[in-house]
Amino acid sequence: MGLLIWIIIGIIILAIIGLGWKVFVSGVFKGANKIVDSTPTLKNIANKSKEYIVNTMKNVTKELNR
């Protein structure tokens, strides 16, 4: 199991070096969006998570502005 993790980490590092950080992250987000869009349950979870994060950030900024 440990060897498999090191191989995966090596592949990810080589992909980042080859593609560049911005392209790599952009590709990961596009892939994640395709997976979320194809599954209604994941889409629902993603939307709820997004709402939770937005509400939390609003509450934090309100507390900071006091």
N, CA, C and O atoms as a Maestro MAE file, in Angstrom:
{
 s_m_m2io_version
 :::
 2.0.0
}

f_m_ct {
 s_m_title
 :::
 protein
 m_atom[264] {
  # First column is atom index #
  i_m_mmod_type
  r_m_x_coord
  r_m_y_coord
  r_m_z_coord
  i_m_residue_number
  s_m_chain_name
  s_m_pdb_residue_name
  s_m_pdb_atom_name
  i_m_atomic_number
  :::
  1 25 0.828 -1.198 0.000 1 A "MET " " N  " 7
  2 3 0.000 0.000 0.000 1 A "MET " " CA " 6
  3 2 0.866 1.252 0.000 1 A "MET " " C  " 6
  4 15 0.546 2.222 -0.687 1 A "MET " " O  " 8
  5 25 1.949 1.246 0.754 2 A "GLY " " N  " 7
  6 3 2.808 2.415 0.817 2 A "GLY " " CA " 6
  7 2 3.465 2.731 -0.520 2 A "GLY " " C  " 6
  8 15 3.610 3.895 -0.894 2 A "GLY " " O  " 8
  9 25 3.863 1.676 -1.237 3 A "LEU " " N  " 7
  10 3 4.503 1.867 -2.543 3 A "LEU " " CA " 6
  11 2 3.521 2.488 -3.534 3 A "LEU " " C  " 6
  12 15 3.901 3.354 -4.321 3 A "LEU " " O  " 8
  13 25 2.274 2.054 -3.501 4 A "LEU " " N  " 7
  14 3 1.257 2.595 -4.403 4 A "LEU " " CA " 6
  15 2 1.053 4.088 -4.170 4 A "LEU " " C  " 6
  16 15 0.914 4.855 -5.123 4 A "LEU " " O  " 8
  17 25 1.034 4.496 -2.921 5 A "ILE " " N  " 7
  18 3 0.863 5.919 -2.600 5 A "ILE " " CA " 6
  19 2 2.035 6.728 -3.129 5 A "ILE " " C  " 6
  20 15 1.835 7.808 -3.684 5 A "ILE " " O  " 8
  21 25 3.265 6.224 -2.969 6 A "TRP " " N  " 7
  22 3 4.439 6.937 -3.482 6 A "TRP " " CA " 6
  23 2 4.426 7.030 -5.004 6 A "TRP " " C  " 6
  24 15 4.859 8.037 -5.564 6 A "TRP " " O  " 8
  25 25 3.937 5.998 -5.675 7 A "ILE " " N  " 7
  26 3 3.828 6.034 -7.137 7 A "ILE " " CA " 6
  27 2 2.817 7.088 -7.561 7 A "ILE " " C  " 6
  28 15 3.069 7.854 -8.491 7 A "ILE " " O  " 8
  29 25 1.666 7.133 -6.880 8 A "ILE " " N  " 7
  30 3 0.631 8.125 -7.205 8 A "ILE " " CA " 6
  31 2 1.146 9.539 -6.960 8 A "ILE " " C  " 6
  32 15 0.918 10.431 -7.776 8 A "ILE " " O  " 8
  33 25 1.839 9.748 -5.841 9 A "ILE " " N  " 7
  34 3 2.405 11.069 -5.546 9 A "ILE " " CA " 6
  35 2 3.418 11.458 -6.623 9 A "ILE " " C  " 6
  36 15 3.440 12.607 -7.066 9 A "ILE " " O  " 8
  37 25 4.251 10.515 -7.045 10 A "GLY " " N  " 7
  38 3 5.225 10.788 -8.101 10 A "GLY " " CA " 6
  39 2 4.555 11.174 -9.411 10 A "GLY " " C  " 6
  40 15 5.001 12.096 -10.093 10 A "GLY " " O  " 8
  41 25 3.491 10.473 -9.761 11 A "ILE " " N  " 7
  42 3 2.767 10.783 -10.999 11 A "ILE " " CA " 6
  43 2 2.147 12.176 -10.923 11 A "ILE " " C  " 6
  44 15 2.184 12.929 -11.896 11 A "ILE " " O  " 8
  45 25 1.584 12.514 -9.782 12 A "ILE " " N  " 7
  46 3 0.974 13.845 -9.616 12 A "ILE " " CA " 6
  47 2 2.036 14.933 -9.716 12 A "ILE " " C  " 6
  48 15 1.811 15.960 -10.356 12 A "ILE " " O  " 8
  49 25 3.183 14.719 -9.092 13 A "ILE " " N  " 7
  50 3 4.264 15.713 -9.152 13 A "ILE " " CA " 6
  51 2 4.754 15.883 -10.585 13 A "ILE " " C  " 6
  52 15 4.986 17.005 -11.034 13 A "ILE " " O  " 8
  53 25 4.910 14.779 -11.302 14 A "LEU " " N  " 7
  54 3 5.343 14.875 -12.705 14 A "LEU " " CA " 6
  55 2 4.288 15.571 -13.566 14 A "LEU " " C  " 6
  56 15 4.635 16.316 -14.483 14 A "LEU " " O  " 8
  57 25 3.018 15.337 -13.284 15 A "ALA " " N  " 7
  58 3 1.951 16.006 -14.037 15 A "ALA " " CA " 6
  59 2 1.979 17.507 -13.778 15 A "ALA " " C  " 6
  60 15 1.812 18.303 -14.702 15 A "ALA " " O  " 8
  61 25 2.190 17.892 -12.521 16 A "ILE " " N  " 7
  62 3 2.256 19.318 -12.189 16 A "ILE " " CA " 6
  63 2 3.454 19.965 -12.870 16 A "ILE " " C  " 6
  64 15 3.344 21.072 -13.397 16 A "ILE " " O  " 8
  65 25 4.588 19.289 -12.862 17 A "ILE " " N  " 7
  66 3 5.784 19.840 -13.513 17 A "ILE " " CA " 6
  67 2 5.560 19.949 -15.018 17 A "ILE " " C  " 6
  68 15 5.928 20.950 -15.632 17 A "ILE " " O  " 8
  69 25 4.964 18.933 -15.605 18 A "GLY " " N  " 7
  70 3 4.758 18.920 -17.058 18 A "GLY " " CA " 6
  71 2 3.709 19.907 -17.525 18 A "GLY " " C  " 6
  72 15 3.891 20.563 -18.551 18 A "GLY " " O  " 8
  73 25 2.622 20.023 -16.797 19 A "LEU " " N  " 7
  74 3 1.522 20.882 -17.220 19 A "LEU " " CA " 6
  75 2 1.618 22.293 -16.683 19 A "LEU " " C  " 6
  76 15 1.176 23.243 -17.330 19 A "LEU " " O  " 8
  77 25 2.181 22.427 -15.528 20 A "GLY " " N  " 7
  78 3 2.162 23.709 -14.833 20 A "GLY " " CA " 6
  79 2 1.048 23.682 -13.803 20 A "GLY " " C  " 6
  80 15 0.046 22.989 -13.976 20 A "GLY " " O  " 8
  81 25 1.228 24.434 -12.739 21 A "TRP " " N  " 7
  82 3 0.307 24.392 -11.614 21 A "TRP " " CA " 6
  83 2 -1.104 24.822 -11.995 21 A "TRP " " C  " 6
  84 15 -2.072 24.155 -11.631 21 A "TRP " " O  " 8
  85 25 -1.230 25.935 -12.728 22 A "LYS " " N  " 7
  86 3 -2.558 26.471 -13.049 22 A "LYS " " CA " 6
  87 2 -3.336 25.521 -13.955 22 A "LYS " " C  " 6
  88 15 -4.528 25.298 -13.746 22 A "LYS " " O  " 8
  89 25 -2.677 24.971 -14.941 23 A "VAL " " N  " 7
  90 3 -3.350 24.047 -15.861 23 A "VAL " " CA " 6
  91 2 -3.753 22.770 -15.125 23 A "VAL " " C  " 6
  92 15 -4.840 22.236 -15.346 23 A "VAL " " O  " 8
  93 25 -2.879 22.290 -14.258 24 A "PHE " " N  " 7
  94 3 -3.175 21.076 -13.492 24 A "PHE " " CA " 6
  95 2 -4.407 21.280 -12.608 24 A "PHE " " C  " 6
  96 15 -5.321 20.455 -12.615 24 A "PHE " " O  " 8
  97 25 -4.432 22.362 -11.857 25 A "VAL " " N  " 7
  98 3 -5.560 22.631 -10.958 25 A "VAL " " CA " 6
  99 2 -6.834 22.860 -11.759 25 A "VAL " " C  " 6
  100 15 -7.906 22.396 -11.370 25 A "VAL " " O  " 8
  101 25 -6.724 23.567 -12.865 26 A "SER " " N  " 7
  102 3 -7.876 23.807 -13.719 26 A "SER " " CA " 6
  103 2 -8.448 22.484 -14.235 26 A "SER " " C  " 6
  104 15 -9.664 22.297 -14.257 26 A "SER " " O  " 8
  105 25 -7.585 21.585 -14.640 27 A "GLY " " N  " 7
  106 3 -8.025 20.274 -15.117 27 A "GLY " " CA " 6
  107 2 -8.681 19.458 -14.025 27 A "GLY " " C  " 6
  108 15 -9.674 18.774 -14.271 27 A "GLY " " O  " 8
  109 25 -8.142 19.522 -12.828 28 A "VAL " " N  " 7
  110 3 -8.745 18.797 -11.703 28 A "VAL " " CA " 6
  111 2 -10.144 19.327 -11.426 28 A "VAL " " C  " 6
  112 15 -11.069 18.543 -11.217 28 A "VAL " " O  " 8
  113 25 -10.312 20.646 -11.422 29 A "PHE " " N  " 7
  114 3 -11.627 21.224 -11.174 29 A "PHE " " CA " 6
  115 2 -12.613 20.886 -12.283 29 A "PHE " " C  " 6
  116 15 -13.781 20.617 -12.003 29 A "PHE " " O  " 8
  117 25 -12.165 20.895 -13.546 30 A "LYS " " N  " 7
  118 3 -13.054 20.529 -14.649 30 A "LYS " " CA " 6
  119 2 -13.500 19.076 -14.524 30 A "LYS " " C  " 6
  120 15 -14.667 18.756 -14.747 30 A "LYS " " O  " 8
  121 25 -12.571 18.204 -14.168 31 A "GLY " " N  " 7
  122 3 -12.921 16.795 -13.978 31 A "GLY " " CA " 6
  123 2 -13.893 16.602 -12.832 31 A "GLY " " C  " 6
  124 15 -14.838 15.820 -12.939 31 A "GLY " " O  " 8
  125 25 -13.665 17.312 -11.732 32 A "ALA " " N  " 7
  126 3 -14.568 17.209 -10.589 32 A "ALA " " CA " 6
  127 2 -15.962 17.711 -10.959 32 A "ALA " " C  " 6
  128 15 -16.962 17.126 -10.543 32 A "ALA " " O  " 8
  129 25 -16.036 18.796 -11.740 33 A "ASN " " N  " 7
  130 3 -17.341 19.313 -12.166 33 A "ASN " " CA " 6
  131 2 -18.076 18.314 -13.047 33 A "ASN " " C  " 6
  132 15 -19.295 18.180 -12.941 33 A "ASN " " O  " 8
  133 25 -17.352 17.611 -13.916 34 A "LYS " " N  " 7
  134 3 -17.990 16.603 -14.767 34 A "LYS " " CA " 6
  135 2 -18.560 15.473 -13.921 34 A "LYS " " C  " 6
  136 15 -19.657 14.984 -14.192 34 A "LYS " " O  " 8
  137 25 -17.820 15.057 -12.900 35 A "ILE " " N  " 7
  138 3 -18.298 13.978 -12.044 35 A "ILE " " CA " 6
  139 2 -19.512 14.439 -11.249 35 A "ILE " " C  " 6
  140 15 -20.495 13.706 -11.138 35 A "ILE " " O  " 8
  141 25 -19.453 15.640 -10.698 36 A "VAL " " N  " 7
  142 3 -20.571 16.165 -9.904 36 A "VAL " " CA " 6
  143 2 -21.804 16.349 -10.774 36 A "VAL " " C  " 6
  144 15 -22.915 16.041 -10.342 36 A "VAL " " O  " 8
  145 25 -21.628 16.846 -11.992 37 A "ASP " " N  " 7
  146 3 -22.769 17.082 -12.869 37 A "ASP " " CA " 6
  147 2 -23.428 15.784 -13.326 37 A "ASP " " C  " 6
  148 15 -24.623 15.770 -13.622 37 A "ASP " " O  " 8
  149 25 -22.666 14.700 -13.387 38 A "SER " " N  " 7
  150 3 -23.225 13.447 -13.883 38 A "SER " " CA " 6
  151 2 -23.993 12.674 -12.806 38 A "SER " " C  " 6
  152 15 -24.744 11.753 -13.125 38 A "SER " " O  " 8
  153 25 -23.812 13.037 -11.555 39 A "THR " " N  " 7
  154 3 -24.476 12.319 -10.468 39 A "THR " " CA " 6
  155 2 -25.323 13.297 -9.659 39 A "THR " " C  " 6
  156 15 -24.782 14.207 -9.032 39 A "THR " " O  " 8
  157 25 -26.641 13.121 -9.666 40 A "PRO " " N  " 7
  158 3 -27.521 14.050 -8.946 40 A "PRO " " CA " 6
  159 2 -27.225 14.116 -7.441 40 A "PRO " " C  " 6
  160 15 -27.312 15.190 -6.845 40 A "PRO " " O  " 8
  161 25 -26.881 12.998 -6.832 41 A "THR " " N  " 7
  162 3 -26.600 13.000 -5.397 41 A "THR " " CA " 6
  163 2 -25.373 13.846 -5.101 41 A "THR " " C  " 6
  164 15 -25.385 14.643 -4.163 41 A "THR " " O  " 8
  165 25 -24.315 13.685 -5.887 42 A "LEU " " N  " 7
  166 3 -23.109 14.484 -5.692 42 A "LEU " " CA " 6
  167 2 -23.376 15.953 -5.965 42 A "LEU " " C  " 6
  168 15 -22.821 16.825 -5.297 42 A "LEU " " O  " 8
  169 25 -24.226 16.230 -6.948 43 A "LYS " " N  " 7
  170 3 -24.565 17.612 -7.255 43 A "LYS " " CA " 6
  171 2 -25.270 18.259 -6.067 43 A "LYS " " C  " 6
  172 15 -25.001 19.412 -5.731 43 A "LYS " " O  " 8
  173 25 -26.167 17.516 -5.436 44 A "ASN " " N  " 7
  174 3 -26.885 18.020 -4.266 44 A "ASN " " CA " 6
  175 2 -25.921 18.278 -3.112 44 A "ASN " " C  " 6
  176 15 -25.998 19.314 -2.452 44 A "ASN " " O  " 8
  177 25 -25.014 17.333 -2.874 45 A "ILE " " N  " 7
  178 3 -24.025 17.494 -1.803 45 A "ILE " " CA " 6
  179 2 -23.129 18.695 -2.082 45 A "ILE " " C  " 6
  180 15 -22.821 19.469 -1.175 45 A "ILE " " O  " 8
  181 25 -22.712 18.851 -3.333 46 A "ALA " " N  " 7
  182 3 -21.841 19.971 -3.694 46 A "ALA " " CA " 6
  183 2 -22.549 21.303 -3.479 46 A "ALA " " C  " 6
  184 15 -21.946 22.256 -2.986 46 A "ALA " " O  " 8
  185 25 -23.820 21.373 -3.845 47 A "ASN " " N  " 7
  186 3 -24.573 22.620 -3.658 47 A "ASN " " CA " 6
  187 2 -24.751 22.943 -2.180 47 A "ASN " " C  " 6
  188 15 -24.622 24.099 -1.777 47 A "ASN " " O  " 8
  189 25 -25.048 21.924 -1.364 48 A "LYS " " N  " 7
  190 3 -25.202 22.160 0.070 48 A "LYS " " CA " 6
  191 2 -23.878 22.600 0.693 48 A "LYS " " C  " 6
  192 15 -23.849 23.475 1.558 48 A "LYS " " O  " 8
  193 25 -22.789 21.986 0.246 49 A "SER " " N  " 7
  194 3 -21.468 22.373 0.763 49 A "SER " " CA " 6
  195 2 -21.142 23.808 0.381 49 A "SER " " C  " 6
  196 15 -20.608 24.570 1.186 49 A "SER " " O  " 8
  197 25 -21.465 24.164 -0.840 50 A "LYS " " N  " 7
  198 3 -21.213 25.519 -1.316 50 A "LYS " " CA " 6
  199 2 -22.012 26.535 -0.501 50 A "LYS " " C  " 6
  200 15 -21.485 27.580 -0.118 50 A "LYS " " O  " 8
  201 25 -23.279 26.228 -0.239 51 A "GLU " " N  " 7
  202 3 -24.108 27.120 0.565 51 A "GLU " " CA " 6
  203 2 -23.551 27.256 1.983 51 A "GLU " " C  " 6
  204 15 -23.519 28.353 2.541 51 A "GLU " " O  " 8
  205 25 -23.116 26.146 2.555 52 A "TYR " " N  " 7
  206 3 -22.562 26.158 3.909 52 A "TYR " " CA " 6
  207 2 -21.314 27.031 3.978 52 A "TYR " " C  " 6
  208 15 -21.156 27.825 4.905 52 A "TYR " " O  " 8
  209 25 -20.435 26.882 3.001 53 A "ILE " " N  " 7
  210 3 -19.193 27.661 2.985 53 A "ILE " " CA " 6
  211 2 -19.495 29.145 2.810 53 A "ILE " " C  " 6
  212 15 -18.899 29.982 3.489 53 A "ILE " " O  " 8
  213 25 -20.412 29.477 1.909 54 A "VAL " " N  " 7
  214 3 -20.762 30.881 1.679 54 A "VAL " " CA " 6
  215 2 -21.369 31.490 2.941 54 A "VAL " " C  " 6
  216 15 -21.023 32.608 3.322 54 A "VAL " " O  " 8
  217 25 -22.273 30.757 3.586 55 A "ASN " " N  " 7
  218 3 -22.892 31.272 4.809 55 A "ASN " " CA " 6
  219 2 -21.869 31.428 5.923 55 A "ASN " " C  " 6
  220 15 -21.909 32.407 6.669 55 A "ASN " " O  " 8
  221 25 -20.964 30.485 6.041 56 A "THR " " N  " 7
  222 3 -19.922 30.574 7.061 56 A "THR " " CA " 6
  223 2 -19.033 31.789 6.825 56 A "THR " " C  " 6
  224 15 -18.701 32.511 7.765 56 A "THR " " O  " 8
  225 25 -18.650 32.014 5.584 57 A "MET " " N  " 7
  226 3 -17.807 33.163 5.272 57 A "MET " " CA " 6
  227 2 -18.543 34.474 5.541 57 A "MET " " C  " 6
  228 15 -17.929 35.437 6.001 57 A "MET " " O  " 8
  229 25 -19.840 34.529 5.265 58 A "LYS " " N  " 7
  230 3 -20.618 35.737 5.567 58 A "LYS " " CA " 6
  231 2 -20.645 36.001 7.064 58 A "LYS " " C  " 6
  232 15 -20.485 37.138 7.508 58 A "LYS " " O  " 8
  233 25 -20.850 34.936 7.840 59 A "ASN " " N  " 7
  234 3 -20.883 35.092 9.295 59 A "ASN " " CA " 6
  235 2 -19.531 35.541 9.838 59 A "ASN " " C  " 6
  236 15 -19.464 36.366 10.749 59 A "ASN " " O  " 8
  237 25 -18.463 34.998 9.282 60 A "VAL " " N  " 7
  238 3 -17.120 35.378 9.742 60 A "VAL " " CA " 6
  239 2 -16.843 36.836 9.437 60 A "VAL " " C  " 6
  240 15 -16.301 37.556 10.276 60 A "VAL " " O  " 8
  241 25 -17.211 37.279 8.236 61 A "THR " " N  " 7
  242 3 -16.966 38.678 7.877 61 A "THR " " CA " 6
  243 2 -17.824 39.623 8.694 61 A "THR " " C  " 6
  244 15 -17.395 40.736 8.998 61 A "THR " " O  " 8
  245 25 -19.036 39.201 9.057 62 A "LYS " " N  " 7
  246 3 -19.887 40.034 9.922 62 A "LYS " " CA " 6
  247 2 -19.228 40.202 11.287 62 A "LYS " " C  " 6
  248 15 -19.202 41.301 11.841 62 A "LYS " " O  " 8
  249 25 -18.703 39.122 11.818 63 A "GLU " " N  " 7
  250 3 -18.049 39.178 13.139 63 A "GLU " " CA " 6
  251 2 -16.778 40.033 13.091 63 A "GLU " " C  " 6
  252 15 -16.468 40.735 14.054 63 A "GLU " " O  " 8
  253 25 -16.052 39.978 11.993 64 A "LEU " " N  " 7
  254 3 -14.837 40.768 11.866 64 A "LEU " " CA " 6
  255 2 -15.124 42.259 11.730 64 A "LEU " " C  " 6
  256 15 -14.325 43.097 12.148 64 A "LEU " " O  " 8
  257 25 -16.272 42.580 11.141 65 A "ASN " " N  " 7
  258 3 -16.627 43.981 10.910 65 A "ASN " " CA " 6
  259 2 -17.247 44.646 12.125 65 A "ASN " " C  " 6
  260 15 -17.502 45.850 12.095 65 A "ASN " " O  " 8
  261 25 -17.493 43.911 13.176 66 A "ARG " " N  " 7
  262 3 -18.093 44.509 14.385 66 A "ARG " " CA " 6
  263 2 -17.185 45.473 15.032 66 A "ARG " " C  " 6
  264 15 -17.536 46.060 16.055 66 A "ARG " " O  " 8
  :::
 }
 m_bond[263] {
  # First column is bond index #
  i_m_from
  i_m_to
  i_m_order
  :::
  1 1 2 1
  2 2 3 1
  3 3 4 2
  4 3 5 1
  5 5 6 1
  6 6 7 1
  7 7 8 2
  8 7 9 1
  9 9 10 1
  10 10 11 1
  11 11 12 2
  12 11 13 1
  13 13 14 1
  14 14 15 1
  15 15 16 2
  16 15 17 1
  17 17 18 1
  18 18 19 1
  19 19 20 2
  20 19 21 1
  21 21 22 1
  22 22 23 1
  23 23 24 2
  24 23 25 1
  25 25 26 1
  26 26 27 1
  27 27 28 2
  28 27 29 1
  29 29 30 1
  30 30 31 1
  31 31 32 2
  32 31 33 1
  33 33 34 1
  34 34 35 1
  35 35 36 2
  36 35 37 1
  37 37 38 1
  38 38 39 1
  39 39 40 2
  40 39 41 1
  41 41 42 1
  42 42 43 1
  43 43 44 2
  44 43 45 1
  45 45 46 1
  46 46 47 1
  47 47 48 2
  48 47 49 1
  49 49 50 1
  50 50 51 1
  51 51 52 2
  52 51 53 1
  53 53 54 1
  54 54 55 1
  55 55 56 2
  56 55 57 1
  57 57 58 1
  58 58 59 1
  59 59 60 2
  60 59 61 1
  61 61 62 1
  62 62 63 1
  63 63 64 2
  64 63 65 1
  65 65 66 1
  66 66 67 1
  67 67 68 2
  68 67 69 1
  69 69 70 1
  70 70 71 1
  71 71 72 2
  72 71 73 1
  73 73 74 1
  74 74 75 1
  75 75 76 2
  76 75 77 1
  77 77 78 1
  78 78 79 1
  79 79 80 2
  80 79 81 1
  81 81 82 1
  82 82 83 1
  83 83 84 2
  84 83 85 1
  85 85 86 1
  86 86 87 1
  87 87 88 2
  88 87 89 1
  89 89 90 1
  90 90 91 1
  91 91 92 2
  92 91 93 1
  93 93 94 1
  94 94 95 1
  95 95 96 2
  96 95 97 1
  97 97 98 1
  98 98 99 1
  99 99 100 2
  100 99 101 1
  101 101 102 1
  102 102 103 1
  103 103 104 2
  104 103 105 1
  105 105 106 1
  106 106 107 1
  107 107 108 2
  108 107 109 1
  109 109 110 1
  110 110 111 1
  111 111 112 2
  112 111 113 1
  113 113 114 1
  114 114 115 1
  115 115 116 2
  116 115 117 1
  117 117 118 1
  118 118 119 1
  119 119 120 2
  120 119 121 1
  121 121 122 1
  122 122 123 1
  123 123 124 2
  124 123 125 1
  125 125 126 1
  126 126 127 1
  127 127 128 2
  128 127 129 1
  129 129 130 1
  130 130 131 1
  131 131 132 2
  132 131 133 1
  133 133 134 1
  134 134 135 1
  135 135 136 2
  136 135 137 1
  137 137 138 1
  138 138 139 1
  139 139 140 2
  140 139 141 1
  141 141 142 1
  142 142 143 1
  143 143 144 2
  144 143 145 1
  145 145 146 1
  146 146 147 1
  147 147 148 2
  148 147 149 1
  149 149 150 1
  150 150 151 1
  151 151 152 2
  152 151 153 1
  153 153 154 1
  154 154 155 1
  155 155 156 2
  156 155 157 1
  157 157 158 1
  158 158 159 1
  159 159 160 2
  160 159 161 1
  161 161 162 1
  162 162 163 1
  163 163 164 2
  164 163 165 1
  165 165 166 1
  166 166 167 1
  167 167 168 2
  168 167 169 1
  169 169 170 1
  170 170 171 1
  171 171 172 2
  172 171 173 1
  173 173 174 1
  174 174 175 1
  175 175 176 2
  176 175 177 1
  177 177 178 1
  178 178 179 1
  179 179 180 2
  180 179 181 1
  181 181 182 1
  182 182 183 1
  183 183 184 2
  184 183 185 1
  185 185 186 1
  186 186 187 1
  187 187 188 2
  188 187 189 1
  189 189 190 1
  190 190 191 1
  191 191 192 2
  192 191 193 1
  193 193 194 1
  194 194 195 1
  195 195 196 2
  196 195 197 1
  197 197 198 1
  198 198 199 1
  199 199 200 2
  200 199 201 1
  201 201 202 1
  202 202 203 1
  203 203 204 2
  204 203 205 1
  205 205 206 1
  206 206 207 1
  207 207 208 2
  208 207 209 1
  209 209 210 1
  210 210 211 1
  211 211 212 2
  212 211 213 1
  213 213 214 1
  214 214 215 1
  215 215 216 2
  216 215 217 1
  217 217 218 1
  218 218 219 1
  219 219 220 2
  220 219 221 1
  221 221 222 1
  222 222 223 1
  223 223 224 2
  224 223 225 1
  225 225 226 1
  226 226 227 1
  227 227 228 2
  228 227 229 1
  229 229 230 1
  230 230 231 1
  231 231 232 2
  232 231 233 1
  233 233 234 1
  234 234 235 1
  235 235 236 2
  236 235 237 1
  237 237 238 1
  238 238 239 1
  239 239 240 2
  240 239 241 1
  241 241 242 1
  242 242 243 1
  243 243 244 2
  244 243 245 1
  245 245 246 1
  246 246 247 1
  247 247 248 2
  248 247 249 1
  249 249 250 1
  250 250 251 1
  251 251 252 2
  252 251 253 1
  253 253 254 1
  254 254 255 1
  255 255 256 2
  256 255 257 1
  257 257 258 1
  258 258 259 1
  259 259 260 2
  260 259 261 1
  261 261 262 1
  262 262 263 1
  263 263 264 2
  :::
 }
}
